[in-house]
Amino acid sequence: MTFDVLAEDLQPGDLLELSTESGTVVLRLTHVERRTRGIKFMGRNQQGSLYSSGMKYGELARCVRP
């Protein structure tokens, strides 16, 4: 099941559904940093690949409930 949260509500350990150029991946967030203009986060997919991206404050993030 997926649900939307504000980017500023993301926490390490959340499962985030992220759209990339190669498709959609589900990441377990390992790091969430609040910056002046938005949120930077890092996480790993099920295969262990590391992803890094960011979002602006107020954007909706799609999370997955295990």
C-alpha positions as CSV (number, residue, x, y, z in Angstrom):
1,M,0.0,0.0,0.0
2,T,1.3,3.5,-0.8
3,F,0.5,6.8,0.7
4,D,1.7,10.4,0.2
5,V,3.6,12.5,2.8
6,L,5.2,15.9,2.6
7,A,8.9,15.8,1.8
8,E,9.8,17.4,5.1
9,D,8.1,14.5,7.0
10,L,10.5,11.9,5.5
11,Q,12.6,10.0,8.1
12,P,15.5,7.5,7.9
13,G,14.0,4.0,7.7
14,D,11.0,5.1,5.5
15,L,10.3,3.1,2.3
16,L,10.2,5.7,-0.5
17,E,8.9,5.0,-4.0
18,L,11.1,7.0,-6.4
19,S,10.7,7.4,-10.1
20,T,14.0,7.3,-12.0
21,E,15.0,7.4,-15.7
22,S,15.1,3.5,-15.7
23,G,11.8,3.0,-13.9
24,T,10.4,3.1,-10.3
25,V,12.4,1.9,-7.4
26,V,11.6,1.5,-3.7
27,L,14.3,2.8,-1.4
28,R,14.8,2.3,2.3
29,L,16.0,5.8,3.4
30,T,19.3,5.8,5.2
31,H,19.9,9.5,5.4
32,V,17.6,12.5,5.4
33,E,19.0,16.1,5.5
34,R,17.0,19.2,5.8
35,R,18.6,22.0,3.8
36,T,17.6,25.7,3.2
37,R,15.8,25.0,-0.1
38,G,14.6,21.4,0.4
39,I,15.3,17.9,1.5
40,K,18.3,15.7,0.4
41,F,18.0,12.0,1.0
42,M,19.9,8.8,0.4
43,G,18.7,5.3,0.4
44,R,19.3,1.8,-0.9
45,N,17.0,-0.4,-3.0
46,Q,16.5,-4.2,-2.4
47,Q,19.6,-5.0,-4.4
48,G,21.7,-2.7,-2.3
49,S,22.3,0.0,-4.9
50,L,22.7,3.5,-3.4
51,Y,20.5,6.4,-4.6
52,S,20.7,10.0,-3.7
53,S,18.1,12.7,-4.6
54,G,16.2,15.6,-3.2
55,M,12.8,17.3,-3.1
56,K,11.6,20.8,-2.3
57,Y,9.7,21.6,0.8
58,G,5.9,21.0,0.3
59,E,6.4,18.4,-2.4
60,L,4.6,15.1,-1.9
61,A,6.6,11.9,-1.5
62,R,5.1,8.5,-2.1
63,C,5.9,6.1,0.7
64,V,5.3,2.3,0.8
65,R,3.8,0.6,3.9
66,P,5.4,-2.8,4.3
